[in-house]
Amino acid sequence: MTTDEQYMRKALAEAEQAAREGEVPIGAVVVCRGRVLASAHNLTETLHDVTAHAEMQAITAAANALGGKYLSDCTLYVTVEPCPMCAGALGWSQIPRIVYGAPDDKRGYRKYAPQVLHPKTEVVSGVCEDECREQMQQFFKTKR
């Protein structure tokens, strides 16, 4: 198992926790120099806050752990492609690397704001993609 897969499995565990709480199952983990700084999942229902996406929660927690607003030595692992709001926040955080599992063809940043990230940000997609996609599909099957 690669390092990216190991950290994506942690993000998948966060997404599973979100599903147990009735949240859309998206999980995120911020890693800095081999150390997990933050693990988070969607909290939009719990907090009654449309901005409480997993990525936003992880960015805030990681910045607090570092004592500064820039995540310049970090990697974000997230189970689903970030939305434009989250991608914008990731751009402002100056995070150099984003790894996501499943694409979001309906609301992903690539469709609406493909230039929102810093031009030097490395984006890796498709890590544990099948598991990430399946988690989302199963959640919405139970909701419909």
N, C-alpha and C positions, 0 to 999 in steps of 0.2 A: 504494500500500500504506500502510495506517495505521501509526502508531507501535505500537499493540498487535499488529498482524500481524507487524511486524518483529521484535519481541521474542519473540513466540510461535514464530516460525521458529527462533530461537536455542534455545528450549526443545525444539522438535521435533528439532533436531540433537543435543541432549543425550539425548533419548529414543532416537534412532537408535544412539547410542553404547552406551546401556544394552542395547539388543537385541543388538548385536554381542558384548557381554560375557555374554550369556545372562541378563540381568536383564529384568524386566518393563519395557517401554519407556515410562517416564514421565520427562519432563525438566522442570526448573524453572530459572527465572532470576529473580534479584532485581535490580531497577533502582532507583537512587536519584538523583533530579535528572538524569536522562538518562544516567547512567553505570551500566554493568553491574557490580554488586558481587560477584555470585556466580552461577555456573552449576553445575548438579548434575543427577545422575540417580540412579535407584534403585541401591542397593548392598546390598540385603538378602541376596542370595546370596553375593556377594563377601566381605562382612563377617560373614556368619552372624548377622545382627542384624535382627530383625523391625521394628525402629524406623528402619532406615536408608532411609527413603523419600526420594524426590527433594526434597520440600519441607523435610524435616527437615535434610537435608544443606545445602540452600541457605540456610535460616534460620541455621544455625550459621556457615557461611562468611561470610554478610553481616554478622552480628553481630560476628564477629572483625574483618572489614574496617573496620567502623565503630568498634570499640572499646567497644561497649556492647550491652546486650541488647534494646533497643527499635529497631524498624525503622519508626519513626513517619513517615518521609518517603519510604517505599519502596513499590514495587509488586511483587507476586509474579506471575510468569507461569508457569503449569503446564499441561501438556498434557491432564491428566485432573482432574476434580473432586477436591479433597482428601478424604481419609477423615476420620473424626471425630478421630483422634489428631492428624493434621497440622493440621486446622482449629483444634483446641484450642491447639496450639503457636502457630499464626498469631495467634490471639486474644491469647495471652499476650505475643506480640512487639509487639502494638499496631500491626500493619501496617494502613494505612488502605485499601488497594486490592488486590484479588485478581482476576486475569484467568485463566480456564481455558478449555480447548478443549472437550473432550468431557465430557458428564455421566457419572457412575458410578452407574447405577441400582441396583446391587447393594450397594456399599459406600461410597457418597458421604456426606459429612457432612449434606447436606440431608435425607436419609432418616432418619438416626439422631440427629443433633444439630444441628438447624437454627438453634438459638439460641447456639451455641458461639462464634461470632465476636463481636467488639465490635459493638455496635449501629450504630455509625457507619461500619463497614467497607463500602466499596462493592465489590460483586461483579459482575463482567462475565463472562458465559458465552458459549460458542459461537464464540470467536475461532479461526479455522482448524479448526473442529469436524470437518469431513469428514476432513481429513488426520490429525488426532489420533485419531479413531475408527478409521480405516483402519490406522494403525500398530499399534494394540492388536489389532485383529482379525487382521491378518496374523501377528503374533507368536504368538498363541494357535492359529492354524491350523497352524503348524509344530510346535507342542507336542503337538497331539492326534493 
